[in-house]
Amino acid sequence: MPRIRIGPALPDRKSLDAEIARLRDLGVSELRSRWHTVLGRQPPPHLPRHLLFRVLAYRLQADQLGDLDPETVRLLDRSGSPEKAGQRAVSMGDTAELRPGTMLGREWNGQMHRVAVLTEGFAWNGKTYRSLTKVAFAITGTRWSGPKFFGLRDGQSKGPAP
């Protein structure tokens, strides 16, 4: 009688969803412990809860459903770090070169603010502004260089005033 080779079992999507749902209910210390169990090493000490959760959820999905193919991994490796990508974007020019549809983000006082670049201005919180500087003023209540506030100019944007 010929031998029949049986492939791996198909992933059970319901059990994967349930496992990810359980991760959502874990605290930071429990997520760190789970990280060690799943990845075989301690997580970086500075990693916040939401990133611990996301990395663990990705790893569980990749283990059950398959990870990135080698060609995609090579493409991502060639693209460089997010920091270098950000530096390249800054060096490309000023706000006049921002294309409509671009989303800019900045955390201010613990809240993330996202601004959409429009053909004639910028949209934030349901309002349209003529310049990034006006958006920065609306967010902070103080005068800022809008491009600098959103990291589009040389020099780091300042944190909250002391």
Backbone bond lengths (Angstrom), bond angles and torsions (degrees), N, CA, C in turn:
res aa  C-N    CA-C-N  psi(-1)  N-CA   C-N-CA  omega(-1)  CA-C   N-CA-C  phi
1 M - - - 1.443 - - 1.531 108.63 -
2 P 1.347 118.15 128.29 1.462 120.82 -178.64 1.532 111.09 -69.73
3 R 1.320 113.83 147.47 1.472 119.02 178.52 1.520 109.06 -80.95
4 I 1.278 114.18 141.72 1.460 120.71 177.74 1.523 107.47 -110.09
5 R 1.307 114.70 127.32 1.465 118.93 178.76 1.521 108.69 -88.45
6 I 1.301 115.14 128.15 1.459 121.01 179.69 1.521 107.95 -103.63
7 G 1.325 116.13 124.90 1.465 121.70 -179.89 1.512 110.85 -75.74
8 P 1.314 115.76 177.98 1.463 119.62 179.57 1.525 110.00 -64.72
9 A 1.307 115.32 152.34 1.460 120.74 179.04 1.528 109.32 -65.73
10 L 1.312 115.39 146.39 1.454 119.59 176.41 1.526 109.01 -66.31
11 P 1.331 116.78 143.62 1.461 118.40 -178.78 1.523 110.98 -63.96
12 D 1.315 115.21 141.36 1.458 121.79 178.22 1.528 107.15 -93.15
13 R 1.309 116.21 101.84 1.458 121.94 -174.68 1.536 111.78 -63.41
14 K 1.318 117.35 -35.34 1.469 119.63 -179.17 1.521 111.49 -65.85
15 S 1.337 117.02 -40.66 1.468 118.25 179.73 1.528 110.32 -70.30
16 L 1.335 117.17 -33.77 1.461 120.39 176.47 1.527 110.17 -64.81
17 D 1.328 116.73 -46.25 1.470 120.27 178.23 1.526 111.32 -61.07
18 A 1.316 116.46 -39.04 1.467 120.33 179.15 1.523 110.89 -66.09
19 E 1.327 116.74 -40.38 1.467 120.69 178.70 1.530 110.89 -63.86
20 I 1.323 116.85 -42.40 1.472 120.51 178.60 1.530 109.81 -66.40
21 A 1.323 117.18 -38.41 1.474 120.58 176.53 1.527 110.52 -61.68
22 R 1.344 116.98 -39.18 1.469 119.87 177.15 1.524 110.79 -63.97
23 L 1.331 117.31 -37.05 1.466 120.44 178.43 1.525 111.30 -61.15
24 R 1.342 116.25 -36.95 1.469 120.31 -178.72 1.532 111.72 -59.68
25 D 1.323 116.59 -29.80 1.460 120.61 -176.70 1.522 113.73 -86.97
26 L 1.329 117.74 -5.12 1.466 120.51 -176.91 1.522 111.53 -83.56
27 G 1.316 115.35 148.12 1.449 121.49 174.66 1.531 110.04 -83.31
28 V 1.314 116.49 178.31 1.467 121.40 -176.59 1.528 111.52 -60.21
29 S 1.326 117.70 -46.96 1.468 119.15 -177.22 1.527 111.13 -65.29
30 E 1.334 116.76 -36.81 1.467 119.63 178.00 1.524 111.31 -68.90
31 L 1.359 116.75 -37.94 1.465 120.30 176.76 1.532 110.50 -64.95
32 R 1.332 116.70 -38.91 1.470 119.90 177.85 1.535 110.66 -63.26
33 S 1.312 116.19 -40.91 1.462 120.82 178.14 1.525 110.41 -64.68
34 R 1.328 116.33 -43.31 1.465 120.83 179.18 1.534 110.43 -64.65
35 W 1.341 116.39 -38.47 1.466 121.52 176.41 1.526 109.64 -55.58
36 H 1.330 115.16 -48.25 1.462 120.25 -178.77 1.529 110.48 -60.87
37 T 1.323 116.74 -40.20 1.461 121.25 179.29 1.527 111.66 -66.29
38 V 1.327 116.64 -45.66 1.471 121.59 -174.96 1.531 111.89 -76.69
39 L 1.328 117.24 -44.34 1.461 120.94 -172.62 1.527 113.92 -99.96
40 G 1.332 116.86 -9.31 1.455 119.85 176.23 1.507 115.82 74.68
41 R 1.314 116.88 16.54 1.475 121.18 177.21 1.522 108.61 -154.03
42 Q 1.327 115.97 164.76 1.457 120.57 179.44 1.532 109.37 -74.69
43 P 1.320 118.00 144.89 1.465 119.79 175.75 1.524 110.26 -73.33
44 P 1.328 117.81 157.17 1.467 119.33 174.28 1.532 109.39 -57.71
45 P 1.319 117.71 137.17 1.466 120.64 -173.33 1.530 114.19 -64.21
46 H 1.326 118.00 -25.01 1.461 121.14 -176.27 1.532 113.73 -88.14
47 L 1.329 118.27 -4.41 1.457 121.53 -174.20 1.526 111.31 -69.21
48 P 1.343 118.00 122.98 1.465 120.05 179.92 1.532 111.58 -74.59
49 R 1.308 115.59 167.04 1.453 122.58 -175.24 1.523 112.94 -55.25
50 H 1.345 117.11 -45.91 1.465 119.13 -175.67 1.532 112.04 -63.50
51 L 1.338 117.90 -31.78 1.463 119.50 177.99 1.524 111.42 -78.71
52 L 1.327 116.65 -36.18 1.462 119.26 173.78 1.526 109.87 -56.68
53 F 1.333 115.37 -46.93 1.463 120.58 179.96 1.528 110.98 -61.20
54 R 1.326 117.28 -48.11 1.465 120.44 -175.73 1.528 112.49 -64.00
55 V 1.316 116.85 -41.95 1.465 119.37 179.52 1.530 110.27 -65.54
56 L 1.322 116.50 -43.16 1.464 119.44 178.87 1.529 111.51 -64.05
57 A 1.322 117.01 -42.92 1.464 120.30 179.35 1.527 110.10 -63.02
58 Y 1.331 116.82 -42.74 1.474 119.95 178.09 1.530 110.67 -61.15
59 R 1.333 115.77 -46.21 1.467 119.52 -177.63 1.525 111.10 -62.10
60 L 1.331 117.03 -41.89 1.472 120.20 178.35 1.533 110.40 -62.64
61 Q 1.324 116.74 -43.23 1.465 120.35 178.73 1.525 111.14 -65.37
62 A 1.323 116.55 -44.10 1.469 120.09 -179.13 1.523 110.63 -64.17
63 D 1.330 117.12 -38.72 1.459 120.01 179.27 1.529 111.73 -65.08
64 Q 1.327 116.91 -38.10 1.469 119.50 -177.15 1.523 113.23 -89.26
65 L 1.331 117.51 -36.58 1.465 120.31 -173.13 1.528 113.30 -105.09
66 G 1.318 116.29 -11.01 1.464 120.27 -178.87 1.518 111.22 108.24
67 D 1.317 114.72 143.39 1.457 121.43 -177.65 1.523 109.53 -93.14
68 L 1.309 116.63 -172.32 1.463 121.66 177.54 1.524 110.19 -65.22
69 D 1.328 115.33 145.49 1.457 118.54 177.15 1.528 108.98 -75.33
70 P 1.335 118.09 158.77 1.470 121.52 -175.24 1.537 113.89 -56.96
71 E 1.321 117.93 -34.86 1.465 120.34 -179.30 1.532 110.68 -65.67
72 T 1.321 117.26 -40.73 1.463 121.34 178.41 1.522 110.69 -66.97
73 V 1.321 117.18 -39.97 1.464 120.95 177.73 1.527 109.88 -60.90
74 R 1.334 117.49 -43.90 1.472 120.73 178.62 1.529 110.69 -62.72
75 L 1.332 117.28 -42.15 1.459 121.08 178.87 1.525 110.71 -60.66
76 L 1.321 116.71 -45.16 1.462 120.36 179.28 1.527 111.37 -66.00
77 D 1.326 117.21 -38.46 1.462 120.57 178.10 1.525 110.98 -62.63
78 R 1.320 116.31 -39.33 1.472 120.41 -179.82 1.521 112.27 -71.12
79 S 1.338 117.22 -25.00 1.464 119.97 -175.53 1.528 112.10 -71.26
80 G 1.326 118.39 -17.50 1.458 121.44 177.59 1.514 112.15 85.81
81 S 1.312 115.24 -178.17 1.462 121.12 -176.86 1.527 110.48 -77.86
82 P 1.316 117.46 157.55 1.472 120.18 176.06 1.530 111.84 -59.64
83 E 1.342 116.85 -33.46 1.463 120.11 179.58 1.522 110.44 -63.32
84 K 1.352 116.10 -44.64 1.462 119.52 179.90 1.519 110.82 -67.05
85 A 1.323 117.32 -36.77 1.464 120.57 177.45 1.529 109.62 -62.48
86 G 1.335 116.44 -41.44 1.459 120.63 177.53 1.518 111.81 -64.25
87 Q 1.326 116.90 -41.13 1.462 120.42 178.52 1.522 110.71 -64.53
88 R 1.343 116.78 -39.40 1.472 120.09 177.67 1.527 110.01 -63.19
89 A 1.327 116.51 -40.54 1.462 120.23 180.00 1.521 110.87 -64.02
90 V 1.341 116.93 -40.62 1.458 120.85 179.42 1.513 110.46 -66.05
91 S 1.332 117.19 -41.43 1.456 120.19 -177.01 1.527 112.72 -72.90
92 M 1.328 117.67 -11.35 1.460 120.20 -177.65 1.525 112.67 -73.46
93 G 1.308 118.18 -18.08 1.456 116.99 177.42 1.506 113.29 144.57
94 D 1.330 113.45 -163.35 1.462 118.50 -173.28 1.518 111.59 -99.04
95 T 1.343 115.26 -172.66 1.457 120.46 -175.06 1.518 112.15 -67.20
96 A 1.328 118.86 -20.45 1.452 120.26 177.72 1.533 110.32 -62.85
97 E 1.328 116.65 -21.76 1.452 120.89 -179.48 1.526 112.98 -93.64
98 L 1.327 117.65 -1.39 1.462 119.37 177.19 1.519 108.79 -69.67
99 R 1.309 115.64 133.03 1.460 119.88 -178.64 1.518 110.44 -89.73
100 P 1.317 116.76 145.01 1.463 119.29 175.11 1.527 110.09 -56.26
101 G 1.314 114.89 139.31 1.458 120.42 -177.57 1.517 113.04 100.19
102 T 1.338 116.72 -16.86 1.461 120.64 177.36 1.521 108.73 -66.37
103 M 1.327 116.18 138.82 1.458 121.21 176.99 1.530 108.87 -108.87
104 L 1.308 116.31 127.56 1.459 122.15 176.28 1.523 107.45 -106.25
105 G 1.310 116.23 145.19 1.457 119.76 179.81 1.511 111.45 -133.81
106 R 1.319 115.46 146.80 1.455 121.38 176.65 1.515 108.83 -153.51
107 E 1.320 115.99 132.52 1.454 120.27 174.73 1.518 107.76 -88.37
108 W 1.322 115.88 131.99 1.452 121.14 179.07 1.523 108.49 -139.52
109 N 1.314 115.84 123.14 1.472 122.17 -179.62 1.519 111.92 52.26
110 G 1.329 115.70 42.82 1.451 121.08 175.65 1.519 115.35 79.11
111 Q 1.321 117.57 4.42 1.466 120.91 179.80 1.527 108.96 -121.15
112 M 1.331 115.72 135.47 1.451 120.99 179.34 1.524 109.54 -84.93
113 H 1.331 116.18 128.98 1.464 122.25 178.90 1.520 108.06 -114.64
114 R 1.327 116.24 129.20 1.459 121.51 179.43 1.529 108.74 -117.47
115 V 1.331 115.10 133.33 1.456 122.15 -177.99 1.520 108.56 -121.63
116 A 1.315 116.31 131.60 1.468 121.30 177.89 1.514 108.94 -96.46
117 V 1.339 116.03 134.04 1.455 121.54 176.05 1.527 107.34 -83.44
118 L 1.324 116.27 125.21 1.458 122.26 178.53 1.525 109.21 -107.64
119 T 1.327 117.43 172.69 1.462 119.14 177.53 1.513 111.31 -63.55
120 E 1.328 116.27 -35.26 1.461 119.12 179.32 1.521 110.31 -129.88
121 G 1.315 116.18 68.79 1.450 119.65 175.95 1.516 112.74 127.12
122 F 1.336 114.47 -156.21 1.452 122.48 -174.05 1.523 109.05 -140.51
123 A 1.321 117.05 140.56 1.462 121.57 179.77 1.515 109.38 -109.70
124 W 1.344 114.82 130.85 1.465 121.00 175.91 1.524 107.88 -147.94
125 N 1.312 116.43 131.71 1.473 122.84 177.00 1.529 112.52 54.18
126 G 1.316 117.03 38.05 1.457 120.61 176.37 1.511 114.96 80.59
127 K 1.327 118.68 3.28 1.464 121.93 178.68 1.520 109.44 -118.96
128 T 1.327 115.61 154.97 1.461 121.49 178.21 1.531 108.78 -107.49
129 Y 1.324 115.34 135.28 1.462 122.03 -179.54 1.525 109.06 -121.94
130 R 1.330 116.03 149.02 1.471 120.33 -178.85 1.518 112.46 -75.39
131 S 1.345 117.25 -25.84 1.463 119.33 -176.22 1.524 110.79 -143.72
132 L 1.327 114.77 159.76 1.464 120.05 175.41 1.523 110.95 -65.98
133 T 1.312 116.89 -30.71 1.456 120.68 178.94 1.529 110.09 -62.44
134 K 1.334 117.32 -40.45 1.469 120.87 177.75 1.535 110.43 -66.12
135 V 1.326 117.17 -36.75 1.465 120.76 176.85 1.528 109.47 -64.89
136 A 1.331 116.71 -46.23 1.465 120.86 179.80 1.522 110.49 -59.39
137 F 1.343 117.18 -40.20 1.461 120.67 178.16 1.527 110.69 -65.26
138 A 1.349 116.68 -41.36 1.464 120.40 179.33 1.533 111.02 -62.87
139 I 1.327 116.95 -35.63 1.465 120.85 -179.26 1.524 111.60 -74.41
140 T 1.342 116.19 -44.96 1.464 120.10 -170.50 1.523 114.62 -98.83
141 G 1.334 116.57 -26.41 1.460 119.51 -174.86 1.520 112.22 80.64
142 T 1.330 117.76 5.08 1.467 122.14 177.74 1.521 109.12 -130.97
143 R 1.343 115.49 164.37 1.465 119.42 -179.08 1.518 111.40 -76.17
144 W 1.309 114.37 131.24 1.460 122.67 177.81 1.511 108.83 -138.83
145 S 1.306 116.43 154.87 1.457 120.38 162.94 1.528 104.67 -76.42
146 G 1.307 117.50 116.29 1.462 120.86 -178.72 1.520 113.26 -56.12
147 P 1.358 117.61 -49.86 1.464 118.67 179.18 1.531 112.04 -60.17
148 K 1.329 117.76 -37.16 1.460 119.91 178.91 1.528 110.49 -70.53
149 F 1.325 117.14 -39.37 1.470 121.90 179.13 1.522 110.65 -59.02
150 F 1.332 116.76 -39.06 1.460 120.76 -178.92 1.526 112.81 -93.05
151 G 1.348 117.42 10.12 1.458 120.85 173.98 1.512 114.47 77.19
152 L 1.335 117.68 23.81 1.465 120.51 -179.18 1.525 112.69 -96.69
153 R 1.300 117.45 -0.58 1.465 122.61 178.30 1.516 109.52 -122.01
154 D 1.335 115.17 161.12 1.464 120.03 175.64 1.514 109.57 -58.93
155 G 1.328 114.75 150.09 1.457 120.10 -178.34 1.511 108.46 89.52
156 Q 1.294 115.51 143.68 1.454 120.53 -179.33 1.510 110.27 -75.71
157 S 1.329 116.12 143.68 1.454 118.84 172.71 1.525 107.38 -69.99
158 K 1.297 115.92 145.03 1.455 120.92 -175.78 1.518 110.47 -74.99
159 G 1.289 114.65 155.49 1.456 120.06 171.69 1.511 108.80 -83.35
160 P 1.310 118.72 -169.28 1.458 121.91 177.53 1.516 110.49 -60.90
161 A 1.307 115.91 145.55 1.463 120.72 179.12 1.523 109.56 -62.92
162 P 1.360 117.21 143.79 1.472 119.61 -179.15 1.488 113.59 -66.52
